[in-house]
Amino acid sequence: MTWEQLQIIVLQKMFEIQGDTLVMDDSTTPYVKMMPAAANEAFSILATAGKFIKRKVSLVQGSMEPTTPTFSAGGYNGYDLKEICSDFYSLYRGDVWFDDGENYYQTKDYRIEDDSIILLEKTTEGTWKVRYNAYHPRMTRDTPKETEIQLDPEACDMVALYMAGQLCKEDEIQRAQIYMNEFSVWLEELKKTGRRATTPTGGGFYSVTGW
């Protein structure tokens, strides 16, 4: 699903319009302008329930272009993934692979500090590929309409539901309550099946727009 398609679905839920065209008029434009904030809020809520994007980052030691450590202490280099990866949310099940140029294998030869810092022995050379859970890229007013929403179809539908509930709560509180209740029920079910990540994700349903 693209950003434009998501916006169209939200308008369909709010105005019960038909068609697959993003209509920009006096009625819809104010809501379209508020959609990025509502979408970003929904993405953050889904992250707390285990709906992440899986990514990998490489940490390199001993090459011509090594990764700069966040700090060094004792015999270790520390790499804070929150600083290295702007979209970092949490580590993914301790999924780390090591490549020394001859062998490539999953490794547990590292340490974790404060949920986001990986400690590697200074004397070990090679490349560590670390899998992590990432936040969804943030939407803005300048986001191209063809930008793909990096979630499965069901999650995209729930993001649209949340956005519609948030945007119409001032004008149609009953419709907003129906949408938000449906979203909350789905979210609770998601949390029951999304707690398998190694790093605790916490929980809770919140709204930065005042819901």
C-alpha positions in Angstrom: 0.0 0.0 0.0 1.3 3.5 -0.9 1.0 6.6 1.2 -1.6 8.0 -1.3 -3.7 4.8 -1.1 -3.6 5.0 2.7 -4.8 8.6 2.6 -7.6 7.7 0.2 -8.8 4.9 2.6 -8.8 7.3 5.5 -11.0 9.8 3.5 -13.3 7.0 2.5 -13.8 6.1 6.2 -14.3 9.7 7.2 -16.6 10.9 4.4 -17.9 7.6 3.0 -16.7 8.6 -0.5 -16.2 6.3 -3.4 -13.4 6.0 -5.9 -9.6 5.7 -5.7 -8.6 9.3 -6.2 -7.2 11.5 -3.5 -9.7 14.3 -3.5 -8.4 17.7 -2.3 -11.1 20.2 -1.7 -12.3 22.6 1.0 -13.7 19.6 3.1 -10.8 17.2 2.8 -7.6 19.4 2.6 -7.5 20.3 6.3 -7.7 16.6 7.2 -5.1 15.6 4.6 -2.7 18.1 6.1 -3.1 16.4 9.5 -2.6 12.9 8.2 1.2 12.6 8.6 1.0 13.2 12.4 -1.8 10.7 12.8 0.0 8.1 10.7 3.3 8.6 12.7 1.4 8.2 15.9 -0.2 4.9 14.7 3.3 3.6 13.6 4.7 4.3 17.1 1.8 2.5 18.8 2.2 -0.5 16.5 5.9 -0.6 17.5 5.0 -1.0 21.2 2.9 -4.0 20.2 5.5 -5.8 18.2 4.8 -4.5 14.6 8.4 -3.6 13.7 10.3 -3.4 10.5 13.3 -5.8 10.5 16.6 -4.4 9.4 20.3 -5.2 9.6 23.3 -3.1 10.4 27.0 -4.1 9.9 29.6 -3.3 12.5 33.1 -3.6 11.2 36.4 -3.9 13.1 40.0 -4.2 11.7 39.4 -3.1 8.1 40.3 0.0 6.1 36.9 1.5 6.9 35.9 0.3 10.4 32.7 1.4 12.2 33.5 4.1 14.6 32.6 2.9 18.1 30.5 5.0 20.4 33.0 4.4 23.2 35.8 2.1 24.3 36.1 0.6 27.8 38.5 -2.1 29.0 38.9 -4.6 26.2 35.7 -3.7 24.4 34.4 -1.3 21.8 30.8 -0.2 22.4 28.4 0.5 19.6 25.2 2.2 20.5 22.7 1.3 17.8 20.4 4.2 18.8 23.1 6.5 17.5 24.2 4.4 14.6 20.7 3.6 13.3 18.3 6.5 13.4 15.3 4.1 13.1 16.4 1.7 15.9 13.8 0.4 18.3 15.2 -2.7 19.8 17.4 -5.7 19.1 15.8 -8.6 17.3 16.1 -11.8 19.4 19.9 -11.6 19.6 20.2 -12.3 15.9 23.9 -11.5 15.2 26.1 -13.1 12.5 29.9 -12.8 12.2 32.0 -12.8 9.0 35.8 -13.1 9.5 36.5 -13.3 5.8 36.7 -17.1 5.8 33.7 -18.2 7.9 30.2 -16.8 8.3 28.1 -18.0 11.2 25.7 -16.9 13.9 27.5 -15.8 17.0 26.9 -15.1 20.7 30.4 -13.7 21.2 29.3 -10.2 22.2 27.7 -8.4 25.2 24.6 -6.2 25.5 24.4 -3.0 27.6 21.3 -0.9 28.2 19.3 -2.8 25.5 20.9 -0.9 22.6 24.7 -1.1 23.0 26.7 -4.0 21.6 30.1 -4.6 23.2 32.7 -6.3 20.9 36.2 -7.3 21.9 38.7 -4.8 20.5 41.1 -7.6 19.3 38.5 -9.4 17.2 38.5 -8.4 13.5 35.6 -8.9 11.1 32.1 -7.9 10.4 29.1 -8.4 12.6 25.7 -8.2 11.0 23.1 -7.3 13.7 19.4 -7.6 13.1 17.2 -5.1 14.8 13.6 -3.9 15.0 13.1 -0.5 13.4 10.5 2.2 13.6 8.6 2.9 10.4 9.9 5.9 8.5 8.0 9.0 9.5 5.5 10.6 7.1 5.6 14.3 6.4 3.6 16.7 4.2 6.4 16.3 1.6 6.3 12.5 1.6 5.9 11.4 -2.1 2.5 9.8 -2.7 4.0 6.7 -4.2 6.0 5.9 -1.0 5.3 2.4 0.2 4.0 1.8 3.7 6.3 -0.9 5.1 3.7 -2.9 6.9 1.6 -5.9 6.1 -1.9 -5.2 4.6 -3.8 -5.9 7.8 -1.6 -3.4 9.8 -2.1 -0.8 7.0 -5.8 -1.2 7.4 -5.6 -0.7 11.1 -3.4 2.4 10.6 -6.1 3.8 8.4 -8.7 3.1 11.0 -6.6 4.8 13.7 -6.0 7.8 11.5 -9.7 8.2 10.6 -10.7 7.9 14.3 -8.2 10.6 15.3 -9.1 13.0 12.6 -12.9 12.8 12.9 -13.1 12.8 16.7 -13.8 16.6 16.9 -16.6 16.4 14.3 -18.1 12.9 14.7 -17.3 11.6 18.1 -19.5 8.4 17.7 -17.8 7.4 14.5 -14.4 8.1 16.0 -15.2 5.9 19.1 -16.3 3.0 16.9 -13.0 3.2 14.9 -10.8 3.6 18.0 -12.5 0.8 19.8 -12.0 -1.5 16.8 -8.4 -0.5 16.7 -7.9 -1.0 20.4 -9.4 -4.5 20.2 -7.1 -5.4 17.3 -4.1 -3.9 19.1 -4.7 -6.0 22.2 -4.8 -9.2 20.1 -1.6 -8.1 18.4 0.2 -7.6 21.7 -0.7 -11.2 22.7 1.1 -12.5 19.7 3.9 -9.9 19.4 5.8 -10.4 22.7 8.3 -12.8 21.2 11.0 -10.2 20.7 14.0 -10.7 23.0 14.0 -7.0 24.2 10.8 -6.1 26.1 8.7 -3.7 24.1 6.6 -2.4 26.9 3.0 -1.6 26.0 0.2 0.8 26.5 -2.1 2.7 24.3 -1.4 6.4 24.1 -2.1 9.4 21.9 0.1 12.4 21.4 -2.8 14.3 19.9 -4.9 14.1 23.0 -7.3 11.2 22.5 
